[in-house]
Amino acid sequence: MNKPYAFLPENWTSSSSERGLQLIKYAQGVLDVLKKGFSVQFDQDEVFQCGEPGEEVRLRFLSGGTSGPPEFVEHSHDTLQSSIGGLASRIGDQAMNSVCCLPLWHVGGWMQLERAWSTGGKVYFCDYRDLKDAKVAGKVSGNLISLVPAQLHELIKSPTGITALSEARGIFVGGAGMKSHLVDVSRSLNLPVCPCYGSSETAGMITLLESGSFLNGINGVGSCLPHAEVRLSEKNHQVLIKSSSLCIRRGKRTFATNEWLQTPDFGKFDSSGNLIIEGRLDRLINTGGEKVDPTRIESVLHSTGLVENCLVYGVFDQKWGQRVVARVTPVDVNLKYLKQAVKKKLLGPMMPKEWIKTHKIPMSEMGKPNYILE
């Protein structure tokens, strides 16, 4: 492993887009703080130094905000290195060269730099939309790229974007679950997609499904990387994680070594030990005494081919406790045909009581739907 944060500026390049230049400037700002021996607090607009030189360097990332208030997640060099080691053991320890288009003030973006530092790799910064430009698209060839499903969905609309992605060493897709239609299209295009699962607390991915398995029809987010363990609770199959990459602190909570992290996700394992995330407990809708999983409704809506994107959630209702609301795009979707297409699959409480046509589904920077809408 290389010396921490000894990354040379000549290993950084970027597209000429505003986003690409913004990311490289931000990365340089973080490096300036780290080289002084201070800890770093990541913010969307600027980098803050904290702590005192001589203390253990910590990296504080702002996380959350989709279904609860944002909090700082604090990592050390050791927790980040553990995450990198786990990934390297699965994909090989050669140089991890990346095309980075995720925000660096989130763990998912910053880890691409950490992987490059540790393995002698290079990083190319850009906006994911730049990959529709042939001059930029060639940068993906032979390199790793991390995308959220919303970005992948947008890029496969572009022939140039498809060509670029097909030449990647691997496409890590995390941040949110891939809808079935996106999985099907990615396979039909033979894209080297590697679904993964992790969080800010675990310094990125703790499971990975290799692209070969994905293209062969295996579903889910793969098996655990060596630095992590996953088990499911008996009561509701809630995902519990133990990892050497677990953060030191989140908000006011300090984590102990070998502590199990309880996530809001629930899922199952297939016969080969691959983890399949089925939904989030904090998204379940309690309507008329019935618990409804919005991800199942979203899957049915997508399967009709009549919607481009959708978000299902619950809002307070005096009669039902919560009523099921569906936001769908495009704005000109024919709701009469859509309701007719799903009425045999969305029975009883699963049928949305309110439908909203919209131009765009609200998303966070990391491609996660914003569930706090009402």
C-alpha positions as CSV (number, residue, x, y, z in Angstrom):
1,M,0.0,0.0,0.0
2,N,1.2,3.5,-0.8
3,K,1.7,6.1,1.9
4,P,-1.7,7.6,2.9
5,Y,-2.6,10.7,0.9
6,A,0.7,10.8,-1.1
7,F,-1.4,11.0,-4.3
8,L,0.3,13.1,-6.9
9,P,-1.7,15.8,-8.7
10,E,-0.6,14.4,-12.1
11,N,-2.6,11.3,-11.3
12,W,-5.7,13.5,-11.4
13,T,-7.4,14.6,-14.6
14,S,-10.9,15.8,-15.4
15,S,-13.3,16.7,-18.1
16,S,-13.7,20.4,-18.9
17,S,-17.3,20.3,-17.5
18,E,-18.1,22.4,-14.5
19,R,-18.8,19.3,-12.5
20,G,-15.5,17.7,-13.4
21,L,-13.5,20.8,-12.5
22,Q,-15.5,21.2,-9.2
23,L,-14.6,17.6,-8.1
24,I,-10.9,18.0,-8.8
25,K,-10.8,21.3,-6.9
26,Y,-12.6,19.7,-4.0
27,A,-10.2,16.8,-3.9
28,Q,-7.3,19.1,-3.8
29,G,-8.8,21.0,-0.9
30,V,-9.2,17.8,1.1
31,L,-5.6,16.7,0.3
32,D,-4.3,20.1,1.5
33,V,-6.0,19.6,4.9
34,L,-4.8,16.0,5.2
35,K,-1.2,16.9,4.4
36,K,-1.2,19.4,7.3
37,G,-2.1,16.6,9.6
38,F,-5.7,17.8,10.4
39,S,-8.9,15.8,10.3
40,V,-11.4,16.6,7.6
41,Q,-15.1,17.5,7.8
42,F,-16.7,17.1,4.4
43,D,-19.3,19.6,3.3
44,Q,-21.0,20.0,0.0
45,D,-19.6,23.5,-0.5
46,E,-16.3,23.4,1.2
47,V,-13.8,21.4,3.2
48,F,-13.2,22.1,6.9
49,Q,-10.2,21.2,8.9
50,C,-10.8,20.0,12.5
51,G,-8.9,18.4,15.3
52,E,-5.2,19.1,16.0
53,P,-2.0,17.9,14.2
54,G,-0.7,14.8,16.0
55,E,-4.1,13.4,16.7
56,E,-5.4,10.5,14.8
57,V,-6.7,11.7,11.4
58,R,-10.4,11.3,11.1
59,L,-12.7,11.8,8.0
60,R,-16.2,13.1,8.8
61,F,-18.8,12.5,6.1
62,L,-22.3,13.9,6.2
63,S,-24.8,11.1,5.7
64,G,-28.5,10.4,5.7
65,G,-31.4,12.8,5.2
66,T,-33.6,10.7,3.0
67,S,-35.7,9.2,5.9
68,G,-34.2,11.0,8.8
69,P,-32.0,13.9,9.8
70,P,-28.4,13.9,8.4
71,E,-25.6,13.1,10.8
72,F,-21.8,12.9,10.5
73,V,-20.2,9.5,10.0
74,E,-16.6,9.4,11.2
75,H,-14.0,7.1,9.7
76,S,-10.2,6.6,10.3
77,H,-7.6,5.6,7.8
78,D,-7.8,2.0,9.2
79,T,-11.5,1.6,8.6
80,L,-11.2,3.0,5.1
81,Q,-8.2,0.7,4.4
82,S,-10.2,-2.3,5.6
83,S,-12.9,-1.6,3.1
84,I,-10.3,-1.3,0.3
85,G,-8.6,-4.5,1.3
86,G,-11.9,-6.4,1.3
87,L,-12.7,-5.2,-2.2
88,A,-9.1,-5.9,-3.5
89,S,-9.4,-9.5,-2.3
90,R,-12.4,-10.0,-4.5
91,I,-11.5,-8.1,-7.7
92,G,-7.7,-8.3,-7.5
93,D,-5.1,-5.9,-6.0
94,Q,-4.0,-4.3,-9.2
95,A,-4.3,-0.6,-9.6
96,M,-7.8,0.6,-9.1
97,N,-8.2,3.2,-11.8
98,S,-11.6,5.0,-11.6
99,V,-13.8,7.4,-13.5
100,C,-15.4,9.4,-10.6
101,C,-18.7,11.2,-11.1
102,L,-20.1,10.8,-7.6
103,P,-19.9,13.7,-5.1
104,L,-16.7,13.5,-3.1
105,W,-18.4,14.8,0.1
106,H,-20.1,11.4,0.3
107,V,-18.3,8.1,1.2
108,G,-19.3,6.6,-2.2
109,G,-17.4,9.2,-4.1
110,W,-14.4,9.7,-1.7
111,M,-13.6,5.9,-1.6
112,Q,-12.7,6.0,-5.3
113,L,-9.8,8.3,-4.4
114,E,-8.8,6.2,-1.4
115,R,-8.7,3.1,-3.6
116,A,-6.5,4.8,-6.1
117,W,-4.1,6.1,-3.4
118,S,-3.8,2.6,-1.9
119,T,-3.2,0.7,-5.2
120,G,-1.3,3.3,-7.2
121,G,-4.3,4.0,-9.4
122,K,-5.5,7.1,-11.3
123,V,-8.8,9.0,-11.1
124,Y,-10.6,10.9,-13.9
125,F,-13.3,13.3,-12.6
126,C,-16.4,14.2,-14.6
127,D,-20.2,14.6,-14.6
128,Y,-21.8,11.3,-15.5
129,R,-23.6,13.1,-18.3
130,D,-20.2,13.8,-19.8
131,L,-20.1,10.1,-20.8
132,K,-22.6,10.8,-23.5
133,D,-19.8,12.8,-25.2
134,A,-17.4,10.6,-27.2
135,K,-14.4,12.7,-26.2
136,V,-15.0,11.8,-22.5
137,A,-16.6,8.3,-23.0
138,G,-13.2,6.8,-23.9
139,K,-11.9,7.4,-20.4
140,V,-14.1,4.6,-19.1
141,S,-12.3,1.9,-21.1
142,G,-10.6,-0.6,-18.7
143,N,-11.4,1.4,-15.6
144,L,-13.8,1.1,-12.7
145,I,-16.8,3.4,-12.4
146,S,-19.3,3.8,-9.6
147,L,-22.9,4.8,-10.4
148,V,-26.2,5.0,-8.7
149,P,-29.2,3.4,-10.5
150,A,-30.6,6.8,-11.7
151,Q,-27.3,7.6,-13.4
152,L,-27.1,4.2,-15.1
153,H,-30.7,4.5,-16.2
154,E,-29.9,7.8,-17.9
155,L,-26.7,6.7,-19.6
156,I,-28.3,3.6,-21.2
157,K,-30.5,6.0,-23.2
158,S,-27.3,7.2,-25.0
159,P,-25.6,5.0,-27.6
160,T,-22.3,6.7,-26.7
161,G,-23.0,6.1,-23.0
162,I,-23.7,2.4,-23.7
163,T,-20.5,2.0,-25.6
164,A,-18.5,3.6,-22.8
165,L,-20.0,1.5,-20.1
166,S,-19.6,-1.7,-22.0
167,E,-15.8,-1.2,-22.0
168,A,-15.5,-0.6,-18.3
169,R,-13.5,-3.0,-16.1
170,G,-16.6,-3.0,-13.8
171,I,-19.6,-0.8,-13.0
172,F,-20.3,-0.8,-9.3
173,V,-24.0,0.0,-8.8
174,G,-25.1,0.9,-5.3
175,G,-26.7,3.6,-3.3
176,A,-30.2,2.3,-4.1
177,G,-31.6,-1.0,-5.4
178,M,-31.8,-1.6,-9.2
179,K,-35.3,-2.0,-10.5
180,S,-36.0,-5.1,-12.5
181,H,-36.3,-3.3,-15.8
182,L,-32.9,-1.7,-15.3
183,V,-31.4,-5.1,-14.5
184,D,-33.0,-6.6,-17.7
185,V,-31.8,-3.8,-20.0
186,S,-28.3,-3.9,-18.5
187,R,-28.0,-7.6,-19.1
188,S,-29.4,-7.3,-22.7
189,L,-26.6,-4.7,-23.4
190,N,-24.0,-7.0,-21.8
191,L,-22.8,-4.3,-19.4
192,P,-20.3,-5.4,-16.7
193,V,-22.6,-4.3,-13.9
194,C,-21.5,-5.3,-10.3
195,P,-24.4,-4.7,-7.9
196,C,-23.1,-4.0,-4.4
197,Y,-24.4,-3.2,-0.9
198,G,-23.0,-1.0,1.8
199,S,-23.4,2.3,3.5
200,S,-21.6,5.4,4.8
201,E,-21.2,3.5,8.1
202,T,-19.3,0.7,6.4
203,A,-17.1,2.9,4.2
204,G,-18.8,1.7,1.1
205,M,-19.5,-1.8,-0.1
206,I,-19.5,-4.9,2.1
207,T,-21.1,-7.2,-0.5
208,L,-20.4,-7.5,-4.3
209,L,-21.9,-9.5,-7.1
210,E,-19.3,-10.0,-9.9
211,S,-20.4,-8.9,-13.4
212,G,-20.1,-12.5,-14.7
213,S,-22.6,-13.7,-12.2
214,F,-24.9,-10.7,-12.9
215,L,-24.8,-11.3,-16.6
216,N,-25.6,-15.0,-16.0
217,G,-28.8,-14.1,-14.4
218,I,-27.9,-14.1,-10.7
219,N,-29.9,-11.5,-8.7
220,G,-29.1,-9.6,-5.6
221,V,-26.0,-7.8,-4.4
222,G,-23.7,-10.7,-4.0
223,S,-21.9,-12.4,-1.1
224,C,-20.0,-10.7,1.7
225,L,-16.5,-9.4,1.1
226,P,-13.9,-10.8,3.5
227,H,-13.9,-7.9,5.9
228,A,-17.6,-8.1,6.6
229,E,-20.4,-10.4,7.9
230,V,-24.1,-10.1,7.3
231,R,-26.9,-11.9,9.2
232,L,-30.7,-11.5,9.2
233,S,-32.8,-11.1,12.2
234,E,-35.3,-13.9,12.9
235,K,-38.3,-11.5,13.4
236,N,-38.3,-9.5,10.2
237,H,-35.2,-10.5,8.3
238,Q,-33.6,-7.2,9.0
239,V,-30.0,-6.9,7.7
240,L,-27.3,-6.8,10.5
241,I,-23.7,-6.0,9.6
242,K,-20.4,-6.6,11.3
243,S,-17.4,-5.2,9.6
244,S,-13.8,-4.1,10.3
245,S,-14.6,-1.1,8.1
246,L,-17.4,0.0,10.4
247,C,-17.2,3.7,11.3
248,I,-15.9,5.0,14.6
249,R,-18.9,7.2,15.3
250,R,-22.2,8.3,13.8
251,G,-23.7,11.4,15.3
252,K,-23.4,10.9,19.1
253,R,-23.2,7.1,18.9
254,T,-19.7,5.5,19.2
255,F,-19.2,2.0,17.7
256,A,-17.2,-0.7,19.4
257,T,-14.9,-3.2,17.6
258,N,-16.9,-6.2,16.3
259,E,-20.3,-4.4,17.0
260,W,-23.2,-5.4,14.9
261,L,-24.8,-2.5,12.9
262,Q,-28.6,-2.7,12.6
263,T,-29.7,-1.4,9.2
264,P,-33.2,-0.3,8.1
265,D,-33.1,-2.9,5.2
266,F,-34.6,-6.4,5.1
267,G,-33.8,-9.2,2.7
268,K,-32.9,-12.8,2.2
269,F,-30.1,-15.1,1.1
270,D,-30.3,-17.3,-2.0
271,S,-29.1,-20.9,-2.1
272,S,-25.5,-19.7,-3.0
273,G,-25.3,-17.1,-0.2
274,N,-26.0,-14.1,-2.3
275,L,-27.8,-11.3,-0.4
276,I,-31.0,-10.0,-1.9
277,I,-32.3,-6.7,-0.5
278,E,-36.1,-6.7,-0.5
279,G,-36.9,-3.3,1.0
280,R,-36.6,-0.9,3.9
281,L,-38.5,-1.3,7.1
282,D,-38.7,2.5,7.5
283,R,-40.5,2.7,4.2
284,L,-43.3,0.2,5.0
285,I,-46.7,1.9,4.8
286,N,-49.3,1.1,7.5
287,T,-52.7,1.6,5.8
288,G,-55.9,0.3,7.3
289,G,-54.0,-2.0,9.6
290,E,-52.1,-3.6,6.7
291,K,-48.3,-3.2,6.2
292,V,-47.6,-2.5,2.5
293,D,-44.1,-2.6,0.9
294,P,-43.8,0.3,-1.5
295,T,-40.9,-1.4,-3.4
296,R,-43.3,-4.2,-4.5
297,I,-45.8,-1.6,-5.9
298,E,-43.0,0.2,-7.7
299,S,-41.9,-3.0,-9.3
300,V,-45.4,-3.7,-10.6
301,L,-45.6,-0.1,-12.0
302,H,-42.3,-0.4,-13.7
303,S,-43.3,-3.8,-15.2
304,T,-46.1,-2.2,-17.2
305,G,-43.6,-0.3,-19.4
306,L,-45.9,2.8,-19.0
307,V,-43.8,4.7,-16.5
308,E,-40.2,5.8,-16.7
309,N,-39.8,6.2,-13.0
310,C,-42.0,6.1,-9.9
311,L,-41.9,6.6,-6.2
312,V,-44.5,5.1,-3.8
313,Y,-44.8,6.3,-0.2
314,G,-47.4,6.8,2.6
315,V,-48.9,10.0,3.9
316,F,-51.1,10.6,6.9
317,D,-54.7,9.8,6.4
318,Q,-57.4,10.3,9.1
319,K,-59.4,7.2,8.0
320,W,-56.6,4.8,6.9
321,G,-53.8,5.9,9.2
322,Q,-51.7,6.3,6.0
323,R,-52.8,6.3,2.4
324,V,-50.6,5.0,-0.4
325,V,-49.4,7.6,-2.9
326,A,-47.7,7.0,-6.2
327,R,-45.7,9.6,-8.0
328,V,-45.0,8.6,-11.6
329,T,-43.1,10.0,-14.6
330,P,-43.4,11.0,-17.4
331,V,-45.9,13.8,-16.7
332,D,-48.0,12.8,-19.7
333,V,-48.5,9.1,-18.6
334,N,-52.1,7.9,-19.1
335,L,-53.3,7.1,-15.6
336,K,-56.4,5.4,-16.9
337,Y,-54.3,2.8,-18.8
338,L,-51.8,2.5,-16.0
339,K,-54.4,1.7,-13.4
340,Q,-56.1,-0.8,-15.7
341,A,-52.7,-2.5,-16.3
342,V,-52.0,-3.0,-12.6
343,K,-55.4,-3.6,-11.1
344,K,-55.0,-7.4,-11.1
345,K,-51.6,-7.3,-9.4
346,L,-52.2,-4.5,-6.9
347,L,-55.0,-5.8,-4.8
348,G,-56.7,-4.3,-1.8
349,P,-54.4,-1.9,0.2
350,M,-51.6,-2.2,-2.4
351,M,-53.5,-0.1,-5.0
352,P,-52.5,3.6,-4.5
353,K,-55.3,5.8,-3.4
354,E,-53.6,8.9,-4.8
355,W,-51.7,9.3,-8.1
356,I,-49.4,12.2,-8.9
357,K,-48.0,12.8,-12.4
358,T,-44.7,14.7,-12.2
359,H,-41.8,15.7,-14.4
360,K,-39.1,14.3,-12.1
361,I,-38.8,12.1,-9.0
362,P,-36.9,13.9,-6.3
363,M,-33.6,12.3,-5.6
364,S,-30.7,12.9,-3.2
365,E,-27.2,13.5,-4.6
366,M,-26.5,9.8,-4.2
367,G,-29.5,8.8,-6.3
368,K,-31.7,7.8,-3.5
369,P,-35.4,8.8,-3.7
370,N,-36.4,11.5,-1.2
371,Y,-39.1,9.8,0.8
372,I,-39.9,13.0,2.8
373,L,-42.3,14.6,0.5
374,E,-45.4,15.5,2.5
